[in-house]
Amino acid sequence: MKLKNLSLIAGAIALTLSATPFVVNAQPISQTATEVKPPHNSPFEQLGLTDAQKTQIKEIRRNSRTQMEAILTPEQKQQLEAAKQARQDQPRQERSQGERPKKGFASLNLTPEQKTKMREIKESEKNQIQAILTPEQQQQLKEFQDNRRSRRQQPNSGN
């Protein structure tokens, strides 16, 4: 169970760290960060967020990413950057069918202390985002996450 949770956390962290380059590649280059849209598979697109909420979430994620990167050693940062580049070079359809994002983080050999700090940062990020959502948005997000979890737990019939 711990390994599964750790894999989910590592996957979420990798997704968080790698989402920005996808967004930048998908959108025209803009002068302001507030014009960058989240990736299409983001549950936040479906929540009807206000511009203020979008800005706050971007800032929360940016701060979390900075905190997580500060935890990594220079070698781990280099490995993560190489994994992100490899994911960018891989077509999106292959990513959704094959390897999961945890591949990059699993190869970093995080220490137990780093893993604990990463979990704390992700939990703090989650709590901060929940705090800016309305009760209706919180419920929609919970439903989206539950659906995603149940889909991940179903065995892959294509393999």
LUMGUPA-333542 format. One record per residue: residue in three letters; residue number from 1; x, y, z of N, C-alpha, C, O in turn. Coordinates in nm, 3 decimals. Atoms other than C-alpha are relative to their C-alpha. Example, Ala and Ser with C-alpha at 12.3 -4.5 7.8 and 13.67 -1.06 7.14 Angstrom:
BEGIN
(ala, 1, (0.089, -0.119, 0.000), (1.230, -0.450, 0.780), (0.090, 0.120, 0.000), (0.194, 0.118, 0.066))
(ser, 2, (-0.082, -0.119, -0.006), (1.367, -0.106, 0.714), (-0.077, 0.109, 0.073), (-0.026, 0.220, 0.090))
//
This chain:
BEGIN
(met, 1, (0.083, -0.120, 0.000), (0.000, 0.000, 0.000), (0.087, 0.126, 0.000), (0.057, 0.225, -0.068))
(lys, 2, (-0.089, -0.116, -0.004), (0.286, 0.236, 0.083), (0.060, 0.027, -0.137), (0.072, 0.142, -0.179))
(leu, 3, (-0.059, -0.015, 0.132), (0.443, 0.171, -0.256), (-0.100, 0.062, -0.096), (-0.064, 0.146, -0.178))
(lys, 4, (0.104, -0.055, 0.089), (0.114, 0.245, -0.431), (-0.019, 0.149, 0.029), (-0.026, 0.229, -0.064))
(asn, 5, (0.017, -0.141, -0.036), (0.069, 0.571, -0.238), (0.121, 0.081, -0.044), (0.106, 0.192, -0.095))
(leu, 6, (-0.121, -0.070, 0.040), (0.429, 0.667, -0.303), (0.002, 0.018, -0.152), (0.043, 0.123, -0.202))
(ser, 7, (0.006, -0.012, 0.146), (0.381, 0.594, -0.673), (-0.097, 0.108, -0.042), (-0.068, 0.186, -0.132))
(leu, 8, (0.099, -0.103, 0.031), (0.070, 0.811, -0.680), (0.055, 0.139, 0.029), (0.037, 0.232, -0.050))
(ile, 9, (-0.057, -0.129, -0.037), (0.249, 1.093, -0.501), (0.108, 0.039, -0.100), (0.112, 0.152, -0.147))
(ala, 10, (-0.107, -0.029, 0.094), (0.552, 1.066, -0.726), (-0.057, 0.037, -0.136), (-0.007, 0.128, -0.202))
(gly, 11, (0.064, -0.031, 0.127), (0.326, 1.063, -1.031), (-0.061, 0.139, 0.001), (-0.049, 0.213, -0.097))
(ala, 12, (0.061, -0.133, -0.010), (0.139, 1.369, -0.909), (0.106, 0.109, -0.003), (0.088, 0.213, -0.066))
(ile, 13, (-0.108, -0.099, -0.003), (0.463, 1.553, -0.841), (0.060, 0.014, -0.140), (0.083, 0.126, -0.187))
(ala, 14, (-0.057, -0.005, 0.135), (0.604, 1.460, -1.181), (-0.094, 0.072, -0.095), (-0.051, 0.152, -0.179))
(leu, 15, (0.098, -0.066, 0.085), (0.283, 1.570, -1.348), (0.000, 0.151, 0.027), (-0.005, 0.231, -0.066))
(thr, 16, (-0.002, -0.142, -0.035), (0.290, 1.899, -1.160), (0.123, 0.069, -0.057), (0.115, 0.179, -0.111))
(leu, 17, (-0.124, -0.060, 0.047), (0.651, 1.962, -1.250), (0.009, 0.005, -0.152), (0.075, 0.092, -0.208))
(ser, 18, (-0.013, 0.005, 0.146), (0.605, 1.869, -1.613), (-0.117, 0.065, -0.074), (-0.110, 0.079, -0.196))
(ala, 19, (0.118, -0.056, 0.068), (0.267, 2.031, -1.686), (0.031, 0.133, -0.067), (-0.019, 0.160, -0.176))
(thr, 20, (-0.027, -0.132, 0.054), (0.405, 2.379, -1.746), (0.063, -0.004, -0.139), (0.019, 0.072, -0.226))
(pro, 21, (-0.054, 0.001, 0.137), (0.623, 2.288, -2.048), (-0.103, -0.039, -0.105), (-0.099, 0.014, -0.216))
(phe, 22, (0.104, 0.039, 0.095), (0.323, 2.119, -2.215), (-0.090, 0.118, -0.029), (-0.128, 0.140, -0.144))
(val, 23, (0.088, -0.115, 0.018), (0.111, 2.426, -2.161), (0.069, 0.105, -0.086), (0.007, 0.162, -0.176))
(val, 24, (-0.074, -0.099, 0.076), (0.380, 2.655, -2.296), (0.010, -0.042, -0.146), (-0.003, 0.042, -0.235))
(asn, 25, (-0.010, 0.048, 0.138), (0.422, 2.437, -2.606), (-0.134, 0.006, -0.071), (-0.139, 0.025, -0.193))
(ala, 26, (0.131, 0.006, 0.062), (0.046, 2.422, -2.664), (-0.059, 0.137, -0.027), (-0.150, 0.150, -0.109))
(gln, 27, (0.058, -0.134, 0.011), (-0.023, 2.794, -2.636), (0.100, 0.095, -0.065), (0.221, 0.076, -0.055))
(pro, 28, (-0.091, -0.102, 0.051), (0.117, 3.093, -2.820), (0.076, 0.065, 0.116), (0.024, 0.077, 0.227))
(ile, 29, (-0.079, -0.064, -0.104), (0.393, 3.263, -2.625), (-0.064, 0.133, 0.034), (-0.094, 0.214, -0.054))
(ser, 30, (0.064, -0.123, -0.045), (0.246, 3.540, -2.416), (0.094, 0.075, 0.094), (0.191, 0.019, 0.145))
(gln, 31, (-0.083, -0.083, -0.086), (0.392, 3.824, -2.215), (-0.031, -0.022, 0.148), (0.054, 0.003, 0.233))
(thr, 32, (0.038, 0.017, -0.140), (0.202, 3.738, -1.897), (-0.029, -0.145, 0.030), (-0.083, -0.217, -0.054))
(ala, 33, (0.021, 0.138, -0.042), (0.186, 3.412, -1.706), (-0.148, -0.031, 0.018), (-0.188, -0.147, 0.010))
(thr, 34, (0.142, 0.025, -0.025), (-0.186, 3.456, -1.641), (-0.074, -0.043, -0.126), (-0.185, -0.094, -0.116))
(glu, 35, (0.064, 0.041, 0.123), (-0.264, 3.392, -2.008), (0.022, -0.147, -0.031), (-0.045, -0.201, -0.119))
(val, 36, (-0.028, 0.140, 0.024), (-0.122, 3.037, -1.994), (-0.114, -0.083, 0.058), (-0.154, -0.064, 0.173))
(lys, 37, (0.112, 0.083, -0.043), (-0.400, 2.779, -1.973), (0.051, -0.133, 0.053), (0.157, -0.179, 0.011))
(pro, 38, (-0.041, 0.131, -0.050), (-0.384, 2.451, -1.777), (-0.015, -0.105, -0.109), (-0.084, -0.081, -0.209))
(pro, 39, (0.014, 0.105, 0.100), (-0.349, 2.124, -1.970), (-0.145, -0.045, -0.014), (-0.224, -0.029, 0.078))
(his, 40, (0.139, 0.035, 0.029), (-0.667, 1.988, -2.130), (-0.056, -0.107, 0.093), (-0.177, -0.112, 0.112))
(asn, 41, (0.051, 0.104, -0.087), (-0.692, 1.694, -1.893), (-0.013, 0.046, 0.145), (-0.040, -0.035, 0.234))
(ser, 42, (0.007, -0.054, -0.134), (-0.693, 1.920, -1.590), (-0.144, 0.007, 0.049), (-0.232, 0.054, -0.023))
(pro, 43, (0.135, -0.009, -0.054), (-0.997, 1.889, -1.365), (-0.041, 0.146, 0.022), (-0.159, 0.177, 0.030))
(phe, 44, (0.031, -0.139, -0.029), (-0.971, 2.262, -1.303), (-0.071, 0.068, -0.116), (-0.142, 0.167, -0.096))
(glu, 45, (0.072, -0.057, 0.113), (-1.097, 2.336, -1.654), (-0.151, -0.018, 0.015), (-0.229, 0.064, -0.034))
(gln, 46, (0.142, 0.034, -0.011), (-1.430, 2.178, -1.561), (-0.067, 0.066, 0.121), (-0.188, 0.053, 0.139))
(leu, 47, (0.055, -0.055, -0.123), (-1.475, 2.368, -1.235), (-0.057, 0.141, -0.014), (-0.119, 0.191, 0.079))
(gly, 48, (0.049, -0.136, 0.017), (-1.561, 2.709, -1.380), (0.071, 0.098, 0.093), (0.006, 0.179, 0.159))
(leu, 49, (-0.079, -0.087, -0.088), (-1.280, 2.885, -1.194), (-0.006, 0.146, -0.047), (-0.012, 0.174, -0.167))
(thr, 50, (-0.010, -0.142, 0.032), (-1.275, 3.262, -1.178), (0.146, 0.030, -0.038), (0.235, -0.051, -0.011))
(asp, 51, (-0.138, -0.039, 0.034), (-0.969, 3.445, -1.311), (0.086, 0.010, 0.125), (0.203, -0.028, 0.124))
(ala, 52, (-0.075, -0.013, -0.126), (-0.866, 3.519, -0.953), (0.040, -0.138, 0.052), (0.152, -0.156, 0.099))
(gln, 53, (-0.031, 0.135, -0.046), (-0.887, 3.149, -0.862), (0.110, -0.062, -0.086), (0.202, -0.127, -0.035))
(lys, 54, (-0.102, 0.054, 0.090), (-0.685, 3.053, -1.169), (0.138, 0.056, 0.033), (0.237, -0.017, 0.037))
(thr, 55, (-0.127, -0.065, -0.034), (-0.416, 3.304, -1.078), (0.055, -0.053, 0.131), (0.175, -0.080, 0.143))
(gln, 56, (-0.044, 0.051, -0.130), (-0.405, 3.184, -0.718), (0.052, -0.143, -0.013), (0.155, -0.177, 0.047))
(ile, 57, (-0.043, 0.139, 0.016), (-0.379, 2.819, -0.823), (0.135, -0.007, -0.071), (0.221, -0.086, -0.033))
(lys, 58, (-0.129, -0.002, 0.070), (-0.097, 2.896, -1.065), (0.112, 0.039, 0.095), (0.220, -0.019, 0.093))
(glu, 59, (-0.102, -0.045, -0.096), (0.090, 3.078, -0.791), (0.030, -0.109, 0.103), (0.146, -0.132, 0.138))
(ile, 60, (-0.018, 0.109, -0.097), (0.035, 2.794, -0.542), (0.085, -0.110, -0.063), (0.179, -0.160, -0.001))
(arg, 61, (-0.075, 0.106, 0.068), (0.163, 2.540, -0.796), (0.144, 0.042, -0.027), (0.236, -0.038, -0.012))
(arg, 62, (-0.135, -0.051, 0.026), (0.461, 2.757, -0.888), (0.082, -0.005, 0.128), (0.198, -0.047, 0.126))
(asn, 63, (-0.072, 0.004, -0.128), (0.556, 2.791, -0.522), (0.033, -0.143, 0.041), (0.143, -0.170, 0.088))
(ser, 64, (-0.022, 0.141, -0.035), (0.516, 2.417, -0.463), (0.112, -0.059, -0.084), (0.200, -0.128, -0.033))
(arg, 65, (-0.102, 0.052, 0.090), (0.727, 2.333, -0.767), (0.138, 0.052, 0.042), (0.236, -0.024, 0.043))
(thr, 66, (-0.127, -0.058, -0.044), (1.000, 2.570, -0.647), (0.048, -0.067, 0.128), (0.167, -0.098, 0.141))
(gln, 67, (-0.036, 0.067, -0.126), (0.992, 2.413, -0.299), (0.049, -0.143, -0.025), (0.146, -0.188, 0.036))
(met, 68, (-0.039, 0.138, 0.029), (1.012, 2.061, -0.443), (0.135, -0.005, -0.070), (0.218, -0.091, -0.040))
(glu, 69, (-0.128, -0.002, 0.069), (1.298, 2.148, -0.674), (0.114, 0.032, 0.096), (0.226, -0.016, 0.078))
(ala, 70, (-0.103, -0.035, -0.099), (1.486, 2.295, -0.377), (0.042, -0.121, 0.084), (0.152, -0.123, 0.138))
(ile, 71, (-0.028, 0.120, -0.078), (1.469, 1.955, -0.205), (0.096, -0.093, -0.075), (0.172, -0.167, -0.012))
(leu, 72, (-0.080, 0.091, 0.080), (1.642, 1.775, -0.492), (0.147, 0.039, -0.004), (0.183, 0.157, 0.005))
(thr, 73, (-0.143, -0.025, 0.018), (2.015, 1.737, -0.526), (0.023, 0.043, -0.145), (-0.065, 0.022, -0.229))
(pro, 74, (-0.027, -0.038, 0.140), (2.179, 1.877, -0.842), (-0.010, -0.120, -0.096), (-0.060, -0.106, -0.208))
(glu, 75, (0.008, 0.120, 0.085), (2.209, 1.521, -0.980), (-0.145, -0.039, -0.024), (-0.182, -0.075, -0.135))
(gln, 76, (0.141, 0.035, 0.014), (1.840, 1.454, -0.914), (-0.072, 0.100, -0.092), (-0.157, 0.061, -0.172))
(lys, 77, (0.059, -0.101, 0.089), (1.744, 1.782, -1.083), (0.034, -0.030, -0.145), (-0.050, -0.017, -0.235))
(gln, 78, (-0.045, 0.032, 0.135), (1.947, 1.681, -1.385), (-0.075, -0.122, -0.054), (-0.117, -0.123, -0.170))
(gln, 79, (0.073, 0.120, 0.041), (1.782, 1.336, -1.397), (-0.146, 0.034, -0.030), (-0.203, -0.017, -0.126))
(leu, 80, (0.140, -0.036, 0.020), (1.436, 1.490, -1.364), (-0.016, 0.080, -0.129), (-0.111, 0.059, -0.204))
(glu, 81, (0.006, -0.079, 0.123), (1.505, 1.738, -1.642), (0.012, -0.091, -0.122), (-0.058, -0.070, -0.222))
(ala, 82, (-0.016, 0.094, 0.111), (1.620, 1.454, -1.868), (-0.129, -0.081, -0.019), (-0.169, -0.106, -0.133))
(ala, 83, (0.125, 0.075, 0.009), (1.303, 1.257, -1.787), (-0.111, 0.087, -0.058), (-0.191, 0.040, -0.140))
(lys, 84, (0.101, -0.091, 0.055), (1.085, 1.562, -1.860), (0.020, 0.019, -0.149), (-0.076, 0.021, -0.226))
(gln, 85, (-0.029, -0.017, 0.142), (1.260, 1.612, -2.193), (-0.040, -0.123, -0.079), (-0.096, -0.112, -0.188))
(ala, 86, (0.037, 0.125, 0.067), (1.210, 1.247, -2.284), (-0.152, -0.011, -0.014), (-0.202, -0.057, -0.116))
(arg, 87, (0.146, 0.003, 0.005), (0.839, 1.277, -2.200), (-0.052, 0.098, -0.104), (-0.150, 0.069, -0.173))
(gln, 88, (0.044, -0.099, 0.099), (0.806, 1.588, -2.416), (0.022, -0.052, -0.141), (-0.056, -0.023, -0.232))
(asp, 89, (-0.033, 0.052, 0.132), (0.967, 1.408, -2.707), (-0.091, -0.117, -0.040), (-0.104, -0.149, -0.158))
(gln, 90, (0.087, 0.115, 0.026), (0.728, 1.112, -2.672), (-0.140, 0.049, -0.037), (-0.194, 0.136, 0.032))
(pro, 91, (0.135, -0.043, 0.036), (0.391, 1.150, -2.851), (-0.099, -0.022, 0.113), (-0.087, -0.120, 0.188))
(arg, 92, (0.096, 0.003, -0.110), (0.100, 1.214, -2.614), (-0.078, -0.131, 0.005), (-0.104, -0.182, 0.114))
(gln, 93, (0.076, 0.125, 0.002), (-0.091, 0.903, -2.724), (0.080, -0.113, 0.063), (0.024, -0.194, 0.137))
(glu, 94, (-0.084, 0.104, -0.059), (0.201, 0.679, -2.630), (0.010, 0.016, 0.150), (0.009, -0.083, 0.223))
(arg, 95, (-0.008, -0.024, -0.145), (0.227, 0.844, -2.288), (-0.124, -0.049, 0.070), (-0.115, -0.111, 0.176))
(ser, 96, (0.123, 0.036, -0.067), (-0.138, 0.784, -2.209), (-0.020, -0.151, 0.001), (-0.089, -0.203, 0.089))
(gln, 97, (0.017, 0.143, 0.007), (-0.117, 0.418, -2.311), (0.112, -0.075, 0.071), (0.089, -0.185, 0.123))
(gly, 98, (-0.116, 0.074, -0.049), (0.228, 0.324, -2.186), (0.048, 0.047, 0.135), (-0.025, 0.046, 0.234))
(glu, 99, (-0.067, -0.036, -0.124), (0.468, 0.448, -1.924), (-0.069, 0.115, 0.071), (-0.117, 0.209, 0.008))
(arg, 100, (0.060, -0.104, -0.083), (0.335, 0.660, -1.640), (0.109, 0.099, 0.043), (0.227, 0.067, 0.037))
(pro, 101, (-0.099, -0.101, -0.039), (0.504, 0.982, -1.515), (0.092, -0.042, 0.114), (0.201, 0.014, 0.127))
(lys, 102, (-0.082, 0.040, -0.114), (0.639, 0.803, -1.206), (0.138, -0.047, -0.043), (0.232, -0.048, 0.037))
(lys, 103, (-0.127, 0.048, 0.051), (0.917, 0.669, -1.426), (0.112, 0.098, 0.031), (0.220, 0.056, 0.074))
(gly, 104, (-0.102, -0.100, -0.026), (1.108, 0.996, -1.390), (0.034, 0.012, 0.148), (0.151, 0.016, 0.184))
(phe, 105, (-0.025, -0.017, -0.143), (1.065, 1.030, -1.014), (0.051, -0.128, 0.064), (0.132, -0.124, 0.157))
(ala, 106, (-0.045, 0.127, -0.057), (1.115, 0.661, -0.942), (0.149, -0.017, -0.019), (0.216, -0.081, 0.062))
(ser, 107, (-0.142, 0.015, 0.028), (1.459, 0.686, -1.095), (0.087, 0.097, 0.080), (0.210, 0.090, 0.073))
(leu, 108, (-0.078, -0.100, -0.074), (1.562, 0.973, -0.866), (0.058, -0.053, 0.131), (0.145, 0.010, 0.190))
(asn, 109, (-0.047, 0.056, -0.126), (1.619, 0.748, -0.563), (-0.007, 0.102, 0.112), (0.093, 0.131, 0.178))
(leu, 110, (0.020, -0.098, -0.107), (1.473, 1.002, -0.322), (0.026, -0.063, 0.135), (-0.007, -0.179, 0.159))
(thr, 111, (-0.022, 0.047, -0.136), (1.581, 0.969, 0.038), (-0.134, 0.002, 0.074), (-0.227, 0.071, 0.031))
(pro, 112, (0.125, -0.006, -0.078), (1.311, 0.905, 0.300), (-0.036, 0.142, 0.043), (-0.153, 0.179, 0.047))
(glu, 113, (0.025, -0.139, -0.040), (1.352, 1.265, 0.415), (-0.057, 0.081, -0.116), (-0.149, 0.161, -0.098))
(gln, 114, (0.051, -0.070, 0.118), (1.301, 1.395, 0.061), (-0.144, -0.040, -0.029), (-0.227, 0.045, -0.060))
(lys, 115, (0.136, 0.048, 0.024), (0.992, 1.178, 0.019), (-0.098, 0.063, 0.098), (-0.207, 0.104, 0.060))
(thr, 116, (0.086, -0.061, -0.102), (0.848, 1.309, 0.344), (-0.025, 0.147, -0.031), (-0.138, 0.194, -0.023))
(lys, 117, (0.015, -0.142, 0.032), (0.914, 1.670, 0.247), (-0.088, 0.020, -0.123), (-0.170, 0.112, -0.126))
(met, 118, (0.082, -0.010, 0.121), (0.762, 1.615, -0.098), (-0.147, -0.021, 0.033), (-0.234, 0.053, -0.014))
(arg, 119, (0.139, 0.026, -0.041), (0.448, 1.466, 0.059), (-0.058, 0.121, 0.073), (-0.173, 0.159, 0.051))
(glu, 120, (0.047, -0.117, -0.076), (0.422, 1.763, 0.295), (-0.030, 0.117, -0.094), (-0.131, 0.186, -0.077))
(ile, 121, (0.021, -0.110, 0.095), (0.456, 2.012, 0.009), (-0.127, -0.026, -0.082), (-0.208, 0.065, -0.100))
(lys, 122, (0.120, 0.033, 0.079), (0.193, 1.829, -0.201), (-0.126, 0.014, 0.085), (-0.228, 0.063, 0.036))
(glu, 123, (0.117, -0.012, -0.088), (-0.045, 1.813, 0.096), (-0.032, 0.147, 0.026), (-0.149, 0.186, 0.026))
(ser, 124, (0.020, -0.143, -0.020), (0.006, 2.183, 0.163), (-0.061, 0.064, -0.125), (-0.153, 0.145, -0.115))
(glu, 125, (0.054, -0.052, 0.126), (-0.058, 2.261, -0.205), (-0.148, -0.037, -0.013), (-0.231, 0.048, -0.047))
(lys, 126, (0.139, 0.048, 0.009), (-0.375, 2.052, -0.200), (-0.090, 0.080, 0.094), (-0.198, 0.123, 0.054))
(asn, 127, (0.080, -0.074, -0.098), (-0.501, 2.226, 0.115), (-0.019, 0.146, -0.041), (-0.128, 0.202, -0.026))
(gln, 128, (0.010, -0.139, 0.044), (-0.424, 2.573, -0.023), (-0.098, 0.014, -0.116), (-0.177, 0.109, -0.120))
(ile, 129, (0.092, -0.006, 0.114), (-0.609, 2.499, -0.347), (-0.143, -0.024, 0.047), (-0.235, 0.047, 0.004))
(gln, 130, (0.134, 0.027, -0.053), (-0.906, 2.351, -0.159), (-0.058, 0.125, 0.067), (-0.178, 0.150, 0.059))
(ala, 131, (0.045, -0.118, -0.074), (-0.924, 2.669, 0.048), (-0.054, 0.110, -0.091), (-0.136, 0.191, -0.048))
(ile, 132, (0.048, -0.106, 0.088), (-0.982, 2.890, -0.256), (-0.118, -0.044, -0.086), (-0.177, 0.038, -0.157))
(leu, 133, (0.114, 0.050, 0.077), (-1.248, 2.667, -0.413), (-0.130, 0.018, 0.077), (-0.131, 0.015, 0.200))
(thr, 134, (0.131, -0.004, -0.064), (-1.618, 2.708, -0.345), (-0.038, -0.142, 0.039), (0.022, -0.237, -0.011))
(pro, 135, (0.043, 0.136, -0.036), (-1.797, 2.412, -0.180), (-0.043, -0.083, -0.122), (-0.017, -0.203, -0.127))
(glu, 136, (0.043, 0.072, 0.120), (-1.948, 2.320, -0.518), (0.121, -0.045, -0.081), (0.125, -0.158, -0.131))
(gln, 137, (-0.121, 0.035, 0.074), (-1.608, 2.328, -0.687), (0.077, -0.112, 0.073), (0.133, -0.201, 0.009))
(gln, 138, (-0.067, 0.104, -0.078), (-1.461, 2.119, -0.403), (-0.066, -0.135, -0.026), (0.003, -0.236, -0.041))
(gln, 139, (0.073, 0.124, 0.025), (-1.732, 1.857, -0.458), (0.028, -0.052, -0.140), (0.051, -0.172, -0.159))
(gln, 140, (-0.029, 0.042, 0.137), (-1.676, 1.852, -0.835), (0.142, -0.057, -0.012), (0.164, -0.158, -0.078))
(leu, 141, (-0.139, 0.047, 0.003), (-1.300, 1.814, -0.784), (0.011, -0.137, 0.065), (0.080, -0.225, 0.013))
(lys, 142, (-0.003, 0.129, -0.069), (-1.353, 1.529, -0.538), (-0.057, -0.109, -0.090), (-0.002, -0.219, -0.096))
(glu, 143, (0.060, 0.098, 0.091), (-1.579, 1.350, -0.788), (0.095, -0.033, -0.114), (0.110, -0.150, -0.151))
(phe, 144, (-0.095, 0.023, 0.109), (-1.325, 1.395, -1.066), (0.115, -0.089, 0.048), (0.154, -0.183, -0.021))
(gln, 145, (-0.112, 0.078, -0.054), (-1.045, 1.258, -0.845), (-0.043, -0.143, 0.030), (0.033, -0.237, 0.004))
(asp, 146, (0.050, 0.135, -0.027), (-1.258, 0.962, -0.734), (-0.015, -0.080, -0.129), (0.022, -0.197, -0.135))
(asn, 147, (0.013, 0.067, 0.130), (-1.340, 0.880, -1.097), (0.136, -0.038, -0.056), (0.152, -0.148, -0.109))
(arg, 148, (-0.135, 0.028, 0.050), (-0.973, 0.903, -1.193), (0.060, -0.117, 0.076), (0.121, -0.206, 0.017))
(arg, 149, (-0.053, 0.109, -0.081), (-0.877, 0.676, -0.902), (-0.061, -0.133, -0.041), (0.010, -0.233, -0.053))
(ser, 150, (0.066, 0.126, 0.035), (-1.135, 0.415, -0.997), (0.044, -0.047, -0.138), (0.058, -0.168, -0.159))
(arg, 151, (-0.049, 0.039, 0.132), (-1.020, 0.419, -1.361), (0.141, -0.058, 0.009), (0.174, -0.153, -0.062))
(arg, 152, (-0.138, 0.049, -0.015), (-0.658, 0.369, -1.252), (0.002, -0.138, 0.063), (0.090, -0.218, 0.034))
(gln, 153, (0.002, 0.128, -0.070), (-0.754, 0.075, -1.032), (-0.056, -0.113, -0.085), (-0.036, -0.230, -0.053))
(gln, 154, (0.053, 0.104, 0.088), (-0.933, -0.108, -1.313), (0.115, -0.059, -0.079), (0.203, 0.013, -0.126))
(pro, 155, (-0.107, 0.063, 0.078), (-0.713, -0.363, -1.486), (-0.006, 0.044, -0.145), (-0.114, 0.066, -0.200))
(asn, 156, (-0.009, -0.041, 0.139), (-0.594, -0.267, -1.832), (-0.037, -0.117, -0.089), (0.034, -0.217, -0.090))
(ser, 157, (0.043, 0.110, 0.085), (-0.783, -0.484, -2.081), (0.082, -0.010, -0.127), (0.078, -0.113, -0.194))
(gly, 158, (-0.080, -0.001, 0.122), (-0.547, -0.389, -2.365), (0.132, -0.070, 0.014), (0.200, -0.091, -0.087))
(asn, 159, (-0.131, 0.063, -0.019), (-0.244, -0.561, -2.211), (-0.010, -0.147, 0.011), (0.091, -0.215, 0.027))
//
